Amino acid sequence: MSESRIDQIENARFIQQMLGELRAMAKTNRLEMLAYLIEIAHIESSDQLQKELGTASRVNKRNMSA
């Protein structure tokens, strides 16, 4: 894996982690709509990261089992 690819994956992991923390903050402060929108971004970042790593996403796994 090239260094730029590793950097891209590490940046995606960092963004995912920050979104998780922001989501928790929004929920704690009862900012429901903001928490929801951050949740959507968190799910998208998880799917994108799993795609970059070459694994099936949770959503795809769930859809395949249905």
mmCIF file of the N, C-alpha and C atoms, coordinates in Angstrom:
data_MODEL
# 
_entry.id   MODEL 
# 
loop_
_atom_site.group_PDB 
_atom_site.id 
_atom_site.type_symbol 
_atom_site.label_atom_id 
_atom_site.label_alt_id 
_atom_site.label_comp_id 
_atom_site.label_asym_id 
_atom_site.label_entity_id 
_atom_site.label_seq_id 
_atom_site.pdbx_PDB_ins_code 
_atom_site.Cartn_x 
_atom_site.Cartn_y 
_atom_site.Cartn_z 
_atom_site.occupancy 
_atom_site.B_iso_or_equiv 
_atom_site.pdbx_formal_charge 
_atom_site.auth_seq_id 
_atom_site.auth_comp_id 
_atom_site.auth_asym_id 
_atom_site.auth_atom_id 
_atom_site.pdbx_PDB_model_num 
ATOM 1   N N  . MET A 1 1  ? 0.853   -1.175  0.000  1.00 0.00 ? 1  MET A N  1 
ATOM 2   C CA . MET A 1 1  ? 0.000   0.000   0.000  1.00 0.00 ? 1  MET A CA 1 
ATOM 3   C C  . MET A 1 1  ? 0.895   1.232   0.000  1.00 0.00 ? 1  MET A C  1 
ATOM 4   N N  . SER A 1 2  ? 0.589   2.188   -0.857 1.00 0.00 ? 2  SER A N  1 
ATOM 5   C CA . SER A 1 2  ? 1.412   3.397   -0.939 1.00 0.00 ? 2  SER A CA 1 
ATOM 6   C C  . SER A 1 2  ? 1.181   4.296   0.268  1.00 0.00 ? 2  SER A C  1 
ATOM 7   N N  . GLU A 1 3  ? 2.157   5.168   0.506  1.00 0.00 ? 3  GLU A N  1 
ATOM 8   C CA . GLU A 1 3  ? 2.062   6.065   1.661  1.00 0.00 ? 3  GLU A CA 1 
ATOM 9   C C  . GLU A 1 3  ? 0.843   6.978   1.568  1.00 0.00 ? 3  GLU A C  1 
ATOM 10  N N  . SER A 1 4  ? 0.528   7.477   0.364  1.00 0.00 ? 4  SER A N  1 
ATOM 11  C CA . SER A 1 4  ? -0.634  8.361   0.226  1.00 0.00 ? 4  SER A CA 1 
ATOM 12  C C  . SER A 1 4  ? -1.933  7.593   0.489  1.00 0.00 ? 4  SER A C  1 
ATOM 13  N N  . ARG A 1 5  ? -1.973  6.326   0.122  1.00 0.00 ? 5  ARG A N  1 
ATOM 14  C CA . ARG A 1 5  ? -3.166  5.494   0.386  1.00 0.00 ? 5  ARG A CA 1 
ATOM 15  C C  . ARG A 1 5  ? -3.312  5.267   1.892  1.00 0.00 ? 5  ARG A C  1 
ATOM 16  N N  . ILE A 1 6  ? -2.210  5.021   2.569  1.00 0.00 ? 6  ILE A N  1 
ATOM 17  C CA . ILE A 1 6  ? -2.241  4.851   4.020  1.00 0.00 ? 6  ILE A CA 1 
ATOM 18  C C  . ILE A 1 6  ? -2.720  6.138   4.679  1.00 0.00 ? 6  ILE A C  1 
ATOM 19  N N  . ASP A 1 7  ? -2.202  7.280   4.215  1.00 0.00 ? 7  ASP A N  1 
ATOM 20  C CA . ASP A 1 7  ? -2.641  8.576   4.754  1.00 0.00 ? 7  ASP A CA 1 
ATOM 21  C C  . ASP A 1 7  ? -4.138  8.770   4.543  1.00 0.00 ? 7  ASP A C  1 
ATOM 22  N N  . GLN A 1 8  ? -4.634  8.399   3.367  1.00 0.00 ? 8  GLN A N  1 
ATOM 23  C CA . GLN A 1 8  ? -6.055  8.548   3.055  1.00 0.00 ? 8  GLN A CA 1 
ATOM 24  C C  . GLN A 1 8  ? -6.898  7.703   4.010  1.00 0.00 ? 8  GLN A C  1 
ATOM 25  N N  . ILE A 1 9  ? -6.473  6.480   4.260  1.00 0.00 ? 9  ILE A N  1 
ATOM 26  C CA . ILE A 1 9  ? -7.212  5.599   5.157  1.00 0.00 ? 9  ILE A CA 1 
ATOM 27  C C  . ILE A 1 9  ? -7.156  6.130   6.585  1.00 0.00 ? 9  ILE A C  1 
ATOM 28  N N  . GLU A 1 10 ? -5.995  6.577   7.014  1.00 0.00 ? 10 GLU A N  1 
ATOM 29  C CA . GLU A 1 10 ? -5.870  7.123   8.365  1.00 0.00 ? 10 GLU A CA 1 
ATOM 30  C C  . GLU A 1 10 ? -6.718  8.383   8.535  1.00 0.00 ? 10 GLU A C  1 
ATOM 31  N N  . ASN A 1 11 ? -6.755  9.226   7.531  1.00 0.00 ? 11 ASN A N  1 
ATOM 32  C CA . ASN A 1 11 ? -7.593  10.427  7.585  1.00 0.00 ? 11 ASN A CA 1 
ATOM 33  C C  . ASN A 1 11 ? -9.069  10.052  7.655  1.00 0.00 ? 11 ASN A C  1 
ATOM 34  N N  . ALA A 1 12 ? -9.469  9.046   6.890  1.00 0.00 ? 12 ALA A N  1 
ATOM 35  C CA . ALA A 1 12 ? -10.859 8.589   6.922  1.00 0.00 ? 12 ALA A CA 1 
ATOM 36  C C  . ALA A 1 12 ? -11.209 8.050   8.309  1.00 0.00 ? 12 ALA A C  1 
ATOM 37  N N  . ARG A 1 13 ? -10.291 7.319   8.927  1.00 0.00 ? 13 ARG A N  1 
ATOM 38  C CA . ARG A 1 13 ? -10.527 6.813   10.291 1.00 0.00 ? 13 ARG A CA 1 
ATOM 39  C C  . ARG A 1 13 ? -10.667 7.963   11.284 1.00 0.00 ? 13 ARG A C  1 
ATOM 40  N N  . PHE A 1 14 ? -9.827  8.972   11.137 1.00 0.00 ? 14 PHE A N  1 
ATOM 41  C CA . PHE A 1 14 ? -9.884  10.133  12.033 1.00 0.00 ? 14 PHE A CA 1 
ATOM 42  C C  . PHE A 1 14 ? -11.225 10.852  11.886 1.00 0.00 ? 14 PHE A C  1 
ATOM 43  N N  . ILE A 1 15 ? -11.646 11.071  10.652 1.00 0.00 ? 15 ILE A N  1 
ATOM 44  C CA . ILE A 1 15 ? -12.923 11.737  10.393 1.00 0.00 ? 15 ILE A CA 1 
ATOM 45  C C  . ILE A 1 15 ? -14.065 10.926  10.998 1.00 0.00 ? 15 ILE A C  1 
ATOM 46  N N  . GLN A 1 16 ? -14.034 9.616   10.823 1.00 0.00 ? 16 GLN A N  1 
ATOM 47  C CA . GLN A 1 16 ? -15.065 8.751   11.374 1.00 0.00 ? 16 GLN A CA 1 
ATOM 48  C C  . GLN A 1 16 ? -15.104 8.865   12.903 1.00 0.00 ? 16 GLN A C  1 
ATOM 49  N N  . GLN A 1 17 ? -13.949 8.868   13.522 1.00 0.00 ? 17 GLN A N  1 
ATOM 50  C CA . GLN A 1 17 ? -13.874 8.992   14.976 1.00 0.00 ? 17 GLN A CA 1 
ATOM 51  C C  . GLN A 1 17 ? -14.442 10.338  15.439 1.00 0.00 ? 17 GLN A C  1 
ATOM 52  N N  . MET A 1 18 ? -14.072 11.415  14.755 1.00 0.00 ? 18 MET A N  1 
ATOM 53  C CA . MET A 1 18 ? -14.567 12.737  15.131 1.00 0.00 ? 18 MET A CA 1 
ATOM 54  C C  . MET A 1 18 ? -16.078 12.834  14.956 1.00 0.00 ? 18 MET A C  1 
ATOM 55  N N  . LEU A 1 19 ? -16.594 12.253  13.888 1.00 0.00 ? 19 LEU A N  1 
ATOM 56  C CA . LEU A 1 19 ? -18.043 12.256  13.684 1.00 0.00 ? 19 LEU A CA 1 
ATOM 57  C C  . LEU A 1 19 ? -18.750 11.515  14.813 1.00 0.00 ? 19 LEU A C  1 
ATOM 58  N N  . GLY A 1 20 ? -18.161 10.415  15.266 1.00 0.00 ? 20 GLY A N  1 
ATOM 59  C CA . GLY A 1 20 ? -18.740 9.680   16.387 1.00 0.00 ? 20 GLY A CA 1 
ATOM 60  C C  . GLY A 1 20 ? -18.797 10.530  17.645 1.00 0.00 ? 20 GLY A C  1 
ATOM 61  N N  . GLU A 1 21 ? -17.731 11.265  17.894 1.00 0.00 ? 21 GLU A N  1 
ATOM 62  C CA . GLU A 1 21 ? -17.700 12.138  19.067 1.00 0.00 ? 21 GLU A CA 1 
ATOM 63  C C  . GLU A 1 21 ? -18.685 13.295  18.930 1.00 0.00 ? 21 GLU A C  1 
ATOM 64  N N  . LEU A 1 22 ? -18.767 13.882  17.749 1.00 0.00 ? 22 LEU A N  1 
ATOM 65  C CA . LEU A 1 22 ? -19.724 14.962  17.522 1.00 0.00 ? 22 LEU A CA 1 
ATOM 66  C C  . LEU A 1 22 ? -21.159 14.473  17.663 1.00 0.00 ? 22 LEU A C  1 
ATOM 67  N N  . ARG A 1 23 ? -21.422 13.279  17.170 1.00 0.00 ? 23 ARG A N  1 
ATOM 68  C CA . ARG A 1 23 ? -22.761 12.689  17.304 1.00 0.00 ? 23 ARG A CA 1 
ATOM 69  C C  . ARG A 1 23 ? -23.133 12.549  18.778 1.00 0.00 ? 23 ARG A C  1 
ATOM 70  N N  . ALA A 1 24 ? -22.205 12.037  19.579 1.00 0.00 ? 24 ALA A N  1 
ATOM 71  C CA . ALA A 1 24 ? -22.464 11.875  21.015 1.00 0.00 ? 24 ALA A CA 1 
ATOM 72  C C  . ALA A 1 24 ? -22.721 13.220  21.680 1.00 0.00 ? 24 ALA A C  1 
ATOM 73  N N  . MET A 1 25 ? -21.952 14.231  21.309 1.00 0.00 ? 25 MET A N  1 
ATOM 74  C CA . MET A 1 25 ? -22.153 15.569  21.874 1.00 0.00 ? 25 MET A CA 1 
ATOM 75  C C  . MET A 1 25 ? -23.526 16.112  21.511 1.00 0.00 ? 25 MET A C  1 
ATOM 76  N N  . ALA A 1 26 ? -23.913 15.936  20.259 1.00 0.00 ? 26 ALA A N  1 
ATOM 77  C CA . ALA A 1 26 ? -25.218 16.438  19.817 1.00 0.00 ? 26 ALA A CA 1 
ATOM 78  C C  . ALA A 1 26 ? -26.349 15.726  20.558 1.00 0.00 ? 26 ALA A C  1 
ATOM 79  N N  . LYS A 1 27 ? -26.224 14.410  20.719 1.00 0.00 ? 27 LYS A N  1 
ATOM 80  C CA . LYS A 1 27 ? -27.259 13.660  21.437 1.00 0.00 ? 27 LYS A CA 1 
ATOM 81  C C  . LYS A 1 27 ? -27.332 14.095  22.892 1.00 0.00 ? 27 LYS A C  1 
ATOM 82  N N  . THR A 1 28 ? -26.191 14.262  23.532 1.00 0.00 ? 28 THR A N  1 
ATOM 83  C CA . THR A 1 28 ? -26.145 14.679  24.929 1.00 0.00 ? 28 THR A CA 1 
ATOM 84  C C  . THR A 1 28 ? -26.841 16.021  25.127 1.00 0.00 ? 28 THR A C  1 
ATOM 85  N N  . ASN A 1 29 ? -26.701 16.894  24.142 1.00 0.00 ? 29 ASN A N  1 
ATOM 86  C CA . ASN A 1 29 ? -27.282 18.233  24.236 1.00 0.00 ? 29 ASN A CA 1 
ATOM 87  C C  . ASN A 1 29 ? -28.649 18.334  23.570 1.00 0.00 ? 29 ASN A C  1 
ATOM 88  N N  . ARG A 1 30 ? -29.241 17.177  23.269 1.00 0.00 ? 30 ARG A N  1 
ATOM 89  C CA . ARG A 1 30 ? -30.582 17.090  22.688 1.00 0.00 ? 30 ARG A CA 1 
ATOM 90  C C  . ARG A 1 30 ? -30.744 17.891  21.398 1.00 0.00 ? 30 ARG A C  1 
ATOM 91  N N  . LEU A 1 31 ? -29.695 17.869  20.598 1.00 0.00 ? 31 LEU A N  1 
ATOM 92  C CA . LEU A 1 31 ? -29.751 18.514  19.286 1.00 0.00 ? 31 LEU A CA 1 
ATOM 93  C C  . LEU A 1 31 ? -30.094 17.421  18.273 1.00 0.00 ? 31 LEU A C  1 
ATOM 94  N N  . GLU A 1 32 ? -31.357 17.041  18.276 1.00 0.00 ? 32 GLU A N  1 
ATOM 95  C CA . GLU A 1 32 ? -31.811 15.845  17.571 1.00 0.00 ? 32 GLU A CA 1 
ATOM 96  C C  . GLU A 1 32 ? -31.525 15.863  16.065 1.00 0.00 ? 32 GLU A C  1 
ATOM 97  N N  . MET A 1 33 ? -31.858 16.951  15.400 1.00 0.00 ? 33 MET A N  1 
ATOM 98  C CA . MET A 1 33 ? -31.656 17.008  13.957 1.00 0.00 ? 33 MET A CA 1 
ATOM 99  C C  . MET A 1 33 ? -30.173 16.974  13.622 1.00 0.00 ? 33 MET A C  1 
ATOM 100 N N  . LEU A 1 34 ? -29.384 17.713  14.376 1.00 0.00 ? 34 LEU A N  1 
ATOM 101 C CA . LEU A 1 34 ? -27.945 17.722  14.159 1.00 0.00 ? 34 LEU A CA 1 
ATOM 102 C C  . LEU A 1 34 ? -27.356 16.337  14.419 1.00 0.00 ? 34 LEU A C  1 
ATOM 103 N N  . ALA A 1 35 ? -27.801 15.673  15.482 1.00 0.00 ? 35 ALA A N  1 
ATOM 104 C CA . ALA A 1 35 ? -27.338 14.314  15.788 1.00 0.00 ? 35 ALA A CA 1 
ATOM 105 C C  . ALA A 1 35 ? -27.679 13.366  14.640 1.00 0.00 ? 35 ALA A C  1 
ATOM 106 N N  . TYR A 1 36 ? -28.876 13.520  14.093 1.00 0.00 ? 36 TYR A N  1 
ATOM 107 C CA . TYR A 1 36 ? -29.303 12.686  12.972 1.00 0.00 ? 36 TYR A CA 1 
ATOM 108 C C  . TYR A 1 36 ? -28.412 12.894  11.749 1.00 0.00 ? 36 TYR A C  1 
ATOM 109 N N  . LEU A 1 37 ? -28.168 14.140  11.405 1.00 0.00 ? 37 LEU A N  1 
ATOM 110 C CA . LEU A 1 37 ? -27.346 14.433  10.224 1.00 0.00 ? 37 LEU A CA 1 
ATOM 111 C C  . LEU A 1 37 ? -25.905 13.948  10.410 1.00 0.00 ? 37 LEU A C  1 
ATOM 112 N N  . ILE A 1 38 ? -25.392 14.099  11.610 1.00 0.00 ? 38 ILE A N  1 
ATOM 113 C CA . ILE A 1 38 ? -24.045 13.606  11.890 1.00 0.00 ? 38 ILE A CA 1 
ATOM 114 C C  . ILE A 1 38 ? -24.025 12.078  11.824 1.00 0.00 ? 38 ILE A C  1 
ATOM 115 N N  . GLU A 1 39 ? -25.094 11.446  12.293 1.00 0.00 ? 39 GLU A N  1 
ATOM 116 C CA . GLU A 1 39 ? -25.204 9.983   12.212 1.00 0.00 ? 39 GLU A CA 1 
ATOM 117 C C  . GLU A 1 39 ? -25.134 9.509   10.757 1.00 0.00 ? 39 GLU A C  1 
ATOM 118 N N  . ILE A 1 40 ? -25.825 10.210  9.874  1.00 0.00 ? 40 ILE A N  1 
ATOM 119 C CA . ILE A 1 40 ? -25.796 9.861   8.453  1.00 0.00 ? 40 ILE A CA 1 
ATOM 120 C C  . ILE A 1 40 ? -24.364 9.984   7.910  1.00 0.00 ? 40 ILE A C  1 
ATOM 121 N N  . ALA A 1 41 ? -23.687 11.061  8.265  1.00 0.00 ? 41 ALA A N  1 
ATOM 122 C CA . ALA A 1 41 ? -22.295 11.243  7.835  1.00 0.00 ? 41 ALA A CA 1 
ATOM 123 C C  . ALA A 1 41 ? -21.396 10.157  8.425  1.00 0.00 ? 41 ALA A C  1 
ATOM 124 N N  . HIS A 1 42 ? -21.664 9.766   9.667  1.00 0.00 ? 42 HIS A N  1 
ATOM 125 C CA . HIS A 1 42 ? -20.875 8.715   10.312 1.00 0.00 ? 42 HIS A CA 1 
ATOM 126 C C  . HIS A 1 42 ? -21.058 7.380   9.592  1.00 0.00 ? 42 HIS A C  1 
ATOM 127 N N  . ILE A 1 43 ? -22.287 7.050   9.251  1.00 0.00 ? 43 ILE A N  1 
ATOM 128 C CA . ILE A 1 43 ? -22.566 5.814   8.509  1.00 0.00 ? 43 ILE A CA 1 
ATOM 129 C C  . ILE A 1 43 ? -21.871 5.845   7.153  1.00 0.00 ? 43 ILE A C  1 
ATOM 130 N N  . GLU A 1 44 ? -21.969 6.966   6.465  1.00 0.00 ? 44 GLU A N  1 
ATOM 131 C CA . GLU A 1 44 ? -21.317 7.102   5.156  1.00 0.00 ? 44 GLU A CA 1 
ATOM 132 C C  . GLU A 1 44 ? -19.808 6.959   5.287  1.00 0.00 ? 44 GLU A C  1 
ATOM 133 N N  . SER A 1 45 ? -19.227 7.560   6.314  1.00 0.00 ? 45 SER A N  1 
ATOM 134 C CA . SER A 1 45 ? -17.781 7.453   6.500  1.00 0.00 ? 45 SER A CA 1 
ATOM 135 C C  . SER A 1 45 ? -17.387 6.016   6.812  1.00 0.00 ? 45 SER A C  1 
ATOM 136 N N  . SER A 1 46 ? -18.197 5.309   7.575  1.00 0.00 ? 46 SER A N  1 
ATOM 137 C CA . SER A 1 46 ? -17.927 3.899   7.870  1.00 0.00 ? 46 SER A CA 1 
ATOM 138 C C  . SER A 1 46 ? -17.963 3.064   6.599  1.00 0.00 ? 46 SER A C  1 
ATOM 139 N N  . ASP A 1 47 ? -18.990 3.292   5.791  1.00 0.00 ? 47 ASP A N  1 
ATOM 140 C CA . ASP A 1 47 ? -19.101 2.552   4.530  1.00 0.00 ? 47 ASP A CA 1 
ATOM 141 C C  . ASP A 1 47 ? -17.935 2.858   3.596  1.00 0.00 ? 47 ASP A C  1 
ATOM 142 N N  . GLN A 1 48 ? -17.561 4.128   3.504  1.00 0.00 ? 48 GLN A N  1 
ATOM 143 C CA . GLN A 1 48 ? -16.459 4.521   2.631  1.00 0.00 ? 48 GLN A CA 1 
ATOM 144 C C  . GLN A 1 48 ? -15.144 3.905   3.107  1.00 0.00 ? 48 GLN A C  1 
ATOM 145 N N  . LEU A 1 49 ? -14.928 3.923   4.402  1.00 0.00 ? 49 LEU A N  1 
ATOM 146 C CA . LEU A 1 49 ? -13.705 3.349   4.959  1.00 0.00 ? 49 LEU A CA 1 
ATOM 147 C C  . LEU A 1 49 ? -13.649 1.852   4.697  1.00 0.00 ? 49 LEU A C  1 
ATOM 148 N N  . GLN A 1 50 ? -14.742 1.162   4.913  1.00 0.00 ? 50 GLN A N  1 
ATOM 149 C CA . GLN A 1 50 ? -14.770 -0.272  4.648  1.00 0.00 ? 50 GLN A CA 1 
ATOM 150 C C  . GLN A 1 50 ? -14.559 -0.564  3.172  1.00 0.00 ? 50 GLN A C  1 
ATOM 151 N N  . LYS A 1 51 ? -15.093 0.292   2.321  1.00 0.00 ? 51 LYS A N  1 
ATOM 152 C CA . LYS A 1 51 ? -14.877 0.136   0.880  1.00 0.00 ? 51 LYS A CA 1 
ATOM 153 C C  . LYS A 1 51 ? -13.391 0.304   0.552  1.00 0.00 ? 51 LYS A C  1 
ATOM 154 N N  . GLU A 1 52 ? -12.766 1.301   1.141  1.00 0.00 ? 52 GLU A N  1 
ATOM 155 C CA . GLU A 1 52 ? -11.336 1.534   0.915  1.00 0.00 ? 52 GLU A CA 1 
ATOM 156 C C  . GLU A 1 52 ? -10.495 0.354   1.392  1.00 0.00 ? 52 GLU A C  1 
ATOM 157 N N  . LEU A 1 53 ? -10.942 -0.281  2.456  1.00 0.00 ? 53 LEU A N  1 
ATOM 158 C CA . LEU A 1 53 ? -10.210 -1.415  3.012  1.00 0.00 ? 53 LEU A CA 1 
ATOM 159 C C  . LEU A 1 53 ? -10.562 -2.723  2.308  1.00 0.00 ? 53 LEU A C  1 
ATOM 160 N N  . GLY A 1 54 ? -11.549 -2.662  1.408  1.00 0.00 ? 54 GLY A N  1 
ATOM 161 C CA . GLY A 1 54 ? -11.907 -3.838  0.620  1.00 0.00 ? 54 GLY A CA 1 
ATOM 162 C C  . GLY A 1 54 ? -12.818 -4.820  1.327  1.00 0.00 ? 54 GLY A C  1 
ATOM 163 N N  . THR A 1 55 ? -13.596 -4.350  2.274  1.00 0.00 ? 55 THR A N  1 
ATOM 164 C CA . THR A 1 55 ? -14.539 -5.218  2.970  1.00 0.00 ? 55 THR A CA 1 
ATOM 165 C C  . THR A 1 55 ? -15.951 -4.745  2.701  1.00 0.00 ? 55 THR A C  1 
ATOM 166 N N  . ALA A 1 56 ? -16.893 -5.640  2.847  1.00 0.00 ? 56 ALA A N  1 
ATOM 167 C CA . ALA A 1 56 ? -18.298 -5.294  2.635  1.00 0.00 ? 56 ALA A CA 1 
ATOM 168 C C  . ALA A 1 56 ? -18.788 -4.441  3.790  1.00 0.00 ? 56 ALA A C  1 
ATOM 169 N N  . SER A 1 57 ? -19.641 -3.492  3.482  1.00 0.00 ? 57 SER A N  1 
ATOM 170 C CA . SER A 1 57 ? -20.189 -2.612  4.513  1.00 0.00 ? 57 SER A CA 1 
ATOM 171 C C  . SER A 1 57 ? -21.272 -3.323  5.315  1.00 0.00 ? 57 SER A C  1 
ATOM 172 N N  . ARG A 1 58 ? -21.586 -2.760  6.470  1.00 0.00 ? 58 ARG A N  1 
ATOM 173 C CA . ARG A 1 58 ? -22.659 -3.306  7.297  1.00 0.00 ? 58 ARG A CA 1 
ATOM 174 C C  . ARG A 1 58 ? -23.970 -3.268  6.538  1.00 0.00 ? 58 ARG A C  1 
ATOM 175 N N  . VAL A 1 59 ? -24.208 -2.186  5.819  1.00 0.00 ? 59 VAL A N  1 
ATOM 176 C CA . VAL A 1 59 ? -25.462 -2.050  5.076  1.00 0.00 ? 59 VAL A CA 1 
ATOM 177 C C  . VAL A 1 59 ? -25.519 -3.105  3.989  1.00 0.00 ? 59 VAL A C  1 
ATOM 178 N N  . ASN A 1 60 ? -24.436 -3.290  3.236  1.00 0.00 ? 60 ASN A N  1 
ATOM 179 C CA . ASN A 1 60 ? -24.433 -4.309  2.190  1.00 0.00 ? 60 ASN A CA 1 
ATOM 180 C C  . ASN A 1 60 ? -24.600 -5.700  2.768  1.00 0.00 ? 60 ASN A C  1 
ATOM 181 N N  . LYS A 1 61 ? -23.953 -5.998  3.878  1.00 0.00 ? 61 LYS A N  1 
ATOM 182 C CA . LYS A 1 61 ? -24.107 -7.304  4.516  1.00 0.00 ? 61 LYS A CA 1 
ATOM 183 C C  . LYS A 1 61 ? -25.549 -7.512  4.924  1.00 0.00 ? 61 LYS A C  1 
ATOM 184 N N  . ARG A 1 62 ? -26.165 -6.467  5.495  1.00 0.00 ? 62 ARG A N  1 
ATOM 185 C CA . ARG A 1 62 ? -27.551 -6.568  5.931  1.00 0.00 ? 62 ARG A CA 1 
ATOM 186 C C  . ARG A 1 62 ? -28.472 -6.791  4.741  1.00 0.00 ? 62 ARG A C  1 
ATOM 187 N N  . ASN A 1 63 ? -28.233 -6.068  3.647  1.00 0.00 ? 63 ASN A N  1 
ATOM 188 C CA . ASN A 1 63 ? -29.075 -6.205  2.460  1.00 0.00 ? 63 ASN A CA 1 
ATOM 189 C C  . ASN A 1 63 ? -28.899 -7.567  1.808  1.00 0.00 ? 63 ASN A C  1 
ATOM 190 N N  . MET A 1 64 ? -27.699 -8.121  1.863  1.00 0.00 ? 64 MET A N  1 
ATOM 191 C CA . MET A 1 64 ? -27.444 -9.422  1.260  1.00 0.00 ? 64 MET A CA 1 
ATOM 192 C C  . MET A 1 64 ? -28.124 -10.544 2.030  1.00 0.00 ? 64 MET A C  1 
ATOM 193 N N  . SER A 1 65 ? -28.269 -10.378 3.345  1.00 0.00 ? 65 SER A N  1 
ATOM 194 C CA . SER A 1 65 ? -28.861 -11.434 4.159  1.00 0.00 ? 65 SER A CA 1 
ATOM 195 C C  . SER A 1 65 ? -30.384 -11.405 4.127  1.00 0.00 ? 65 SER A C  1 
ATOM 196 N N  . ALA A 1 66 ? -30.944 -10.317 3.638  1.00 0.00 ? 66 ALA A N  1 
ATOM 197 C CA . ALA A 1 66 ? -32.414 -10.177 3.613  1.00 0.00 ? 66 ALA A CA 1 
ATOM 198 C C  . ALA A 1 66 ? -33.017 -10.966 2.477  1.00 0.00 ? 66 ALA A C  1 
# 
